[in-house]
Amino acid sequence: MFTNFIRYSLCIAFSLLVCNNIHAQIACTTINLADTVYACPNSSVQLIASLTIPTGDVALDTIWSPSIGLSDTDSITTVATIGTTPTKYFLNIRTLTLSNLVNNGDFSAGNTGFSSSYRDTSGPSSLYPEGFYTVVNNPNSVHPGFVSMGDHTTGTGNMMVVNGASSPVSVWCQVIAVTPNTYYDFSAWGATISPAGNPAVLQFSINGSLVGTSLSLSNSTGIWQQFHTVWYSGSNTSIDICITDQQTALGGNDFAIDDISFRQICFSSDSVYIAIAHLKDSIIVNQLPCMNGQVSLSAVMIPGYKATTSFNWSFGDGATNSGASVSHTYPHGGNFNTTLIMKNDSGCVDTMTGSVFVNNFVAPVPISHDTTVCPGGTAQLWVGDALSYKWSPANGLNSSTIQSPTARPRKTTTYYALIKVDSNCFYTDSVMVTVYNLPAVTATYTGEPLSCRNAIASVHATGANTYLWYPTKYCDDSTSANPNVSPIITTKFVVKGTDANGCIAFDSVIVPVSDIADVYVPSAFTPNGDGRNDHMRAIPYCGFTLEYFEIFNRWGQRLFYAIRDQREGWDGTQYGSRCEIGTYYYLVKGMSLEGREIMKKGEFELIR
């Protein structure tokens, strides 16, 4: 909070946000105050405001007005001491917006966005001449006599490094668009970078007029110092901001500037009215006939007085309750002394007493007992004989107006029966139908696909008490939780699980059966007449039926052809002559037991 902000310049009528020199100032912070707060006469009440500040904006100061009776005028929370007269207080907030109107104020974009009467340079040891500047992340990198230091923003970013001139000319200037009749916060940081003495004296101006107090930098190097002032735009729509160095000595007049900021200030206001809370109420008793001791009681607020938000009842039979309107069921008839204690949020208390005579009892009507069903099941409800019936909720009932409806609830439901006993009296009772959860039946199979070498598998079920598997013809025990199954094709097994409540759920699992009929062709053979591996054959397995087997040389010439005879093989000759050692190719075609066509091709080696 900038405590030296000149408050009187913002107008006494600041809370209205419309005054002679603040015509269109924006309100960026949202103030949330209660419109009206009630307090007891000659008491104190706490005023609490909450603020919604846009991300990055900063609340500068808080001003309550008038100040009479307030414990603190500079905080969003204060205590107001009130006599017997209502009072209206205003809360005013001044906020600094996030957006920096200065382009490249932290020099992160380098030597852009501004003008200077100094000359720019770059590179190691480039800043020896006076009247030159550069944008770097370390002054020592451009002049060995300058200190090694980080920028003001992060310690690793850029800054404007200046070798001061002997005349006070503009070091940095920028033209900025502004809104008329608006307050702005102008801030910049400077640091001495040479230990030779004669530190810079930075002067700030807007449109040629000096603003704020000159920033005299310290003799100590590497210490960032802030310039700060508040400026009012008046009728201006565009301004030229400049920074000059008033130090004309050459030796030691070396400095860095960083984080130049020009941000808009906006204003917000809200008010709260403190009313004197008087409690003056009465009690209404509503006792309908035939309600079996049920009585409704209400606190009625007299117009012109503040009602309370706290109502505490004592019914005279040991029971209590709270609320502006309550219902209470007395255990028997008779007179009962009822007390109502009311208290508002200001601490004001009022107490009222009264007598309630209870005589609205009616004889009960029998009703069915609470019951249970599985999901999707039905329950038969009933009540004794009466003139008419009304069940609620009607959802899930085959009829809501008959004596014995059938209920099919989707979840546990309490059904209430309103029973007309005679022409004047009704009787109410209820039946709860509890809906069990379905058993969490889970079927699993973790084995490999079945094949001619592995024809039996085991499936598993959990989550129920008893089980029944389908199709049963493939199960050795369809009522087991873990039956062995022997399907001949890929089969979905469905399990029906029943829990202890008789509720049923289903799950399924697929047991895959591989179509594993195939044919094997060796990768090499040795037709050398030793009686071992002298022929290249197609070797079928698991029901594969050979249709034909062909062998080709590398030029595509067919050397061997066999039809349906898996015993026949190639002996490595062509026209009675031995074929040369090398790579040959085969094509084999056949059928599986299930009628699936299988064709394979590949290569093999002839070795002698």
Solvent accessible surface area in square Angstrom, and as a share of the most:
residue,aa,sasa,rsa
1,M,126,0.56
2,F,63,0.26
3,T,117,0.68
4,N,125,0.64
5,F,16,0.07
6,I,95,0.48
7,R,94,0.34
8,Y,185,0.70
9,S,37,0.24
10,L,3,0.02
11,C,33,0.20
12,I,184,0.94
13,A,40,0.31
14,F,12,0.05
15,S,21,0.13
16,L,117,0.58
17,L,39,0.19
18,V,105,0.61
19,C,20,0.12
20,N,135,0.69
21,N,43,0.22
22,I,0,0.00
23,H,106,0.47
24,A,70,0.54
25,Q,14,0.06
26,I,83,0.42
27,A,64,0.49
28,C,24,0.15
29,T,5,0.03
30,T,72,0.42
31,I,16,0.08
32,N,71,0.36
33,L,21,0.10
34,A,53,0.41
35,D,121,0.63
36,T,55,0.32
37,V,29,0.17
38,Y,61,0.23
39,A,0,0.00
40,C,21,0.12
41,P,51,0.32
42,N,113,0.58
43,S,29,0.18
44,S,66,0.42
45,V,18,0.11
46,Q,97,0.43
47,L,2,0.01
48,I,111,0.56
49,A,3,0.03
50,S,61,0.39
51,L,48,0.24
52,T,82,0.47
53,I,61,0.31
54,P,59,0.37
55,T,129,0.75
56,G,36,0.35
57,D,21,0.11
58,V,74,0.42
59,A,35,0.27
60,L,3,0.01
61,D,4,0.02
62,T,10,0.06
63,I,32,0.16
64,W,5,0.02
65,S,40,0.26
66,P,61,0.38
67,S,67,0.43
68,I,144,0.73
69,G,34,0.32
70,L,23,0.11
71,S,82,0.53
72,D,58,0.30
73,T,37,0.21
74,D,62,0.32
75,S,37,0.24
76,I,58,0.30
77,T,47,0.27
78,T,3,0.02
79,V,55,0.32
80,A,0,0.00
81,T,85,0.50
82,I,7,0.04
83,G,35,0.34
84,T,92,0.54
85,T,92,0.54
86,P,58,0.37
87,T,39,0.23
88,K,99,0.42
89,Y,5,0.02
90,F,55,0.23
91,L,0,0.00
92,N,4,0.02
93,I,0,0.00
94,R,2,0.01
95,T,0,0.00
96,L,12,0.06
97,T,18,0.10
98,L,104,0.52
99,S,71,0.46
100,N,63,0.32
101,L,65,0.32
102,V,7,0.04
103,N,92,0.47
104,N,18,0.09
105,G,4,0.04
106,D,50,0.26
107,F,0,0.00
108,S,83,0.54
109,A,67,0.52
110,G,16,0.16
111,N,67,0.34
112,T,74,0.43
113,G,34,0.33
114,F,33,0.14
115,S,67,0.43
116,S,32,0.21
117,S,70,0.45
118,Y,12,0.05
119,R,147,0.53
120,D,80,0.41
121,T,33,0.19
122,S,87,0.56
123,G,34,0.33
124,P,122,0.77
125,S,57,0.37
126,S,23,0.15
127,L,0,0.00
128,Y,117,0.44
129,P,60,0.38
130,E,74,0.33
131,G,10,0.10
132,F,33,0.14
133,Y,14,0.05
134,T,6,0.03
135,V,23,0.13
136,V,29,0.16
137,N,80,0.41
138,N,42,0.22
139,P,0,0.00
140,N,61,0.31
141,S,56,0.36
142,V,3,0.01
143,H,29,0.13
144,P,84,0.53
145,G,39,0.38
146,F,7,0.03
147,V,34,0.20
148,S,81,0.52
149,M,28,0.12
150,G,26,0.25
151,D,8,0.04
152,H,59,0.26
153,T,69,0.40
154,T,97,0.56
155,G,36,0.35
156,T,109,0.63
157,G,26,0.25
158,N,41,0.21
159,M,0,0.00
160,M,0,0.00
161,V,0,0.00
162,V,0,0.00
163,N,7,0.04
164,G,0,0.00
165,A,15,0.11
166,S,66,0.43
167,S,52,0.33
168,P,70,0.44
169,V,56,0.32
170,S,26,0.17
171,V,0,0.00
172,W,1,0.01
173,C,14,0.09
174,Q,15,0.07
175,V,105,0.61
176,I,9,0.05
177,A,79,0.61
178,V,12,0.07
179,T,61,0.36
180,P,45,0.28
181,N,38,0.19
182,T,1,0.00
183,Y,12,0.05
184,Y,2,0.01
185,D,5,0.02
186,F,0,0.00
187,S,10,0.06
188,A,1,0.01
189,W,59,0.21
190,G,0,0.00
191,A,0,0.00
192,T,2,0.01
193,I,0,0.00
194,S,9,0.06
195,P,99,0.62
196,A,70,0.54
197,G,24,0.23
198,N,67,0.34
199,P,24,0.15
200,A,1,0.01
201,V,41,0.24
202,L,1,0.00
203,Q,15,0.07
204,F,1,0.00
205,S,14,0.09
206,I,4,0.02
207,N,73,0.38
208,G,71,0.68
209,S,68,0.44
210,L,120,0.60
211,V,17,0.10
212,G,46,0.44
213,T,113,0.66
214,S,40,0.26
215,L,18,0.09
216,S,68,0.44
217,L,7,0.03
218,S,35,0.23
219,N,107,0.55
220,S,57,0.37
221,T,42,0.25
222,G,32,0.31
223,I,87,0.44
224,W,45,0.16
225,Q,46,0.21
226,Q,75,0.34
227,F,6,0.02
228,H,48,0.22
229,T,22,0.13
230,V,46,0.27
231,W,36,0.13
232,Y,61,0.23
233,S,1,0.01
234,G,22,0.21
235,S,102,0.66
236,N,51,0.26
237,T,87,0.51
238,S,58,0.38
239,I,2,0.01
240,D,57,0.29
241,I,0,0.00
242,C,18,0.11
243,I,0,0.00
244,T,24,0.14
245,D,2,0.01
246,Q,81,0.36
247,Q,38,0.17
248,T,69,0.40
249,A,35,0.27
250,L,82,0.41
251,G,43,0.41
252,G,4,0.04
253,N,0,0.00
254,D,10,0.05
255,F,0,0.00
256,A,0,0.00
257,I,1,0.01
258,D,0,0.00
259,D,29,0.15
260,I,0,0.00
261,S,20,0.13
262,F,0,0.00
263,R,46,0.17
264,Q,32,0.14
265,I,0,0.00
266,C,0,0.00
267,F,0,0.00
268,S,4,0.02
269,S,32,0.21
270,D,41,0.21
271,S,24,0.15
272,V,1,0.01
273,Y,85,0.32
274,I,0,0.00
275,A,12,0.10
276,I,21,0.11
277,A,2,0.01
278,H,88,0.39
279,L,29,0.14
280,K,113,0.48
281,D,16,0.08
282,S,47,0.31
283,I,45,0.23
284,I,96,0.49
285,V,63,0.36
286,N,76,0.39
287,Q,55,0.25
288,L,96,0.48
289,P,87,0.55
290,C,9,0.05
291,M,66,0.29
292,N,39,0.20
293,G,0,0.00
294,Q,62,0.27
295,V,1,0.00
296,S,41,0.26
297,L,0,0.00
298,S,32,0.20
299,A,9,0.07
300,V,56,0.32
301,M,75,0.34
302,I,68,0.34
303,P,122,0.77
304,G,82,0.79
305,Y,94,0.36
306,K,53,0.22
307,A,24,0.18
308,T,9,0.05
309,T,109,0.63
310,S,38,0.25
311,F,14,0.06
312,N,74,0.38
313,W,2,0.01
314,S,50,0.32
315,F,2,0.01
316,G,44,0.43
317,D,49,0.26
318,G,78,0.75
319,A,35,0.27
320,T,99,0.58
321,N,68,0.35
322,S,70,0.45
323,G,28,0.27
324,A,39,0.30
325,S,81,0.52
326,V,12,0.07
327,S,61,0.39
328,H,25,0.11
329,T,77,0.45
330,Y,1,0.01
331,P,93,0.59
332,H,106,0.47
333,G,34,0.32
334,G,24,0.23
335,N,109,0.56
336,F,16,0.07
337,N,119,0.61
338,T,3,0.01
339,T,36,0.21
340,L,0,0.00
341,I,78,0.40
342,M,0,0.00
343,K,98,0.42
344,N,6,0.03
345,D,110,0.57
346,S,24,0.15
347,G,37,0.36
348,C,14,0.08
349,V,89,0.51
350,D,38,0.20
351,T,74,0.43
352,M,32,0.14
353,T,103,0.60
354,G,35,0.33
355,S,77,0.50
356,V,4,0.03
357,F,110,0.46
358,V,1,0.00
359,N,100,0.51
360,N,8,0.04
361,F,88,0.37
362,V,26,0.15
363,A,73,0.57
364,P,102,0.64
365,V,16,0.09
366,P,87,0.55
367,I,29,0.15
368,S,8,0.05
369,H,161,0.72
370,D,99,0.51
371,T,49,0.28
372,T,66,0.38
373,V,14,0.08
374,C,32,0.19
375,P,50,0.32
376,G,48,0.46
377,G,24,0.23
378,T,64,0.37
379,A,8,0.06
380,Q,107,0.48
381,L,0,0.00
382,W,106,0.37
383,V,2,0.01
384,G,11,0.11
385,D,127,0.66
386,A,29,0.22
387,L,117,0.58
388,S,49,0.32
389,Y,31,0.12
390,K,104,0.44
391,W,1,0.00
392,S,52,0.33
393,P,59,0.37
394,A,57,0.44
395,N,122,0.62
396,G,27,0.26
397,L,23,0.12
398,N,105,0.54
399,S,33,0.21
400,S,19,0.13
401,T,82,0.48
402,I,69,0.35
403,Q,60,0.27
404,S,47,0.31
405,P,0,0.00
406,T,40,0.23
407,A,0,0.00
408,R,135,0.49
409,P,6,0.04
410,R,224,0.82
411,K,152,0.64
412,T,64,0.37
413,T,24,0.14
414,T,38,0.22
415,Y,1,0.00
416,Y,119,0.45
417,A,1,0.01
418,L,71,0.35
419,I,0,0.00
420,K,58,0.25
421,V,49,0.28
422,D,62,0.32
423,S,88,0.57
424,N,110,0.56
425,C,20,0.12
426,F,80,0.33
427,Y,24,0.09
428,T,83,0.48
429,D,47,0.24
430,S,41,0.26
431,V,0,0.00
432,M,85,0.38
433,V,0,0.00
434,T,45,0.26
435,V,19,0.11
436,Y,68,0.26
437,N,132,0.68
438,L,92,0.46
439,P,12,0.08
440,A,82,0.64
441,V,14,0.08
442,T,61,0.36
443,A,10,0.08
444,T,57,0.33
445,Y,33,0.13
446,T,124,0.72
447,G,42,0.40
448,E,126,0.57
449,P,58,0.36
450,L,2,0.01
451,S,28,0.18
452,C,75,0.45
453,R,178,0.65
454,N,67,0.34
455,A,59,0.46
456,I,107,0.55
457,A,13,0.10
458,S,38,0.25
459,V,0,0.00
460,H,64,0.29
461,A,5,0.04
462,T,85,0.49
463,G,44,0.43
464,A,22,0.17
465,N,99,0.51
466,T,85,0.49
467,Y,24,0.09
468,L,56,0.28
469,W,0,0.00
470,Y,88,0.33
471,P,43,0.27
472,T,64,0.37
473,K,157,0.67
474,Y,43,0.16
475,C,19,0.11
476,D,98,0.51
477,D,66,0.34
478,S,23,0.15
479,T,88,0.51
480,S,32,0.21
481,A,31,0.24
482,N,80,0.41
483,P,2,0.01
484,N,67,0.34
485,V,0,0.00
486,S,52,0.33
487,P,7,0.05
488,I,129,0.65
489,I,103,0.52
490,T,72,0.42
491,T,17,0.10
492,K,117,0.49
493,F,0,0.00
494,V,46,0.26
495,V,0,0.00
496,K,59,0.25
497,G,0,0.00
498,T,33,0.19
499,D,24,0.13
500,A,89,0.69
501,N,76,0.39
502,G,41,0.40
503,C,1,0.00
504,I,68,0.34
505,A,13,0.10
506,F,121,0.50
507,D,48,0.25
508,S,44,0.28
509,V,22,0.13
510,I,98,0.50
511,V,0,0.00
512,P,44,0.28
513,V,31,0.18
514,S,38,0.25
515,D,49,0.25
516,I,50,0.25
517,A,5,0.04
518,D,39,0.20
519,V,2,0.01
520,Y,117,0.45
521,V,19,0.11
522,P,26,0.16
523,S,84,0.54
524,A,30,0.23
525,F,1,0.00
526,T,36,0.21
527,P,12,0.08
528,N,75,0.39
529,G,68,0.65
530,D,73,0.38
531,G,67,0.64
532,R,179,0.65
533,N,81,0.41
534,D,24,0.13
535,H,72,0.32
536,M,0,0.00
537,R,94,0.34
538,A,2,0.02
539,I,83,0.42
540,P,24,0.15
541,Y,79,0.30
542,C,26,0.16
543,G,32,0.31
544,F,12,0.05
545,T,86,0.50
546,L,8,0.04
547,E,56,0.25
548,Y,39,0.15
549,F,1,0.01
550,E,18,0.08
551,I,0,0.00
552,F,49,0.20
553,N,15,0.08
554,R,145,0.53
555,W,179,0.63
556,G,51,0.49
557,Q,84,0.38
558,R,123,0.45
559,L,25,0.12
560,F,27,0.11
561,Y,85,0.32
562,A,2,0.02
563,I,90,0.46
564,R,172,0.63
565,D,46,0.24
566,Q,93,0.41
567,R,188,0.69
568,E,79,0.35
569,G,13,0.13
570,W,6,0.02
571,D,61,0.32
572,G,0,0.00
573,T,35,0.21
574,Q,42,0.19
575,Y,198,0.75
576,G,73,0.70
577,S,70,0.45
578,R,166,0.60
579,C,15,0.09
580,E,103,0.46
581,I,108,0.55
582,G,20,0.19
583,T,43,0.25
584,Y,12,0.05
585,Y,82,0.31
586,Y,24,0.09
587,L,41,0.21
588,V,1,0.00
589,K,35,0.15
590,G,0,0.00
591,M,70,0.31
592,S,8,0.05
593,L,140,0.70
594,E,105,0.47
595,G,47,0.45
596,R,107,0.39
597,E,101,0.45
598,I,15,0.08
599,M,101,0.45
600,K,74,0.31
601,K,166,0.70
602,G,29,0.27
603,E,101,0.45
604,F,2,0.01
605,E,67,0.30
606,L,0,0.00
607,I,81,0.41
608,R,77,0.28
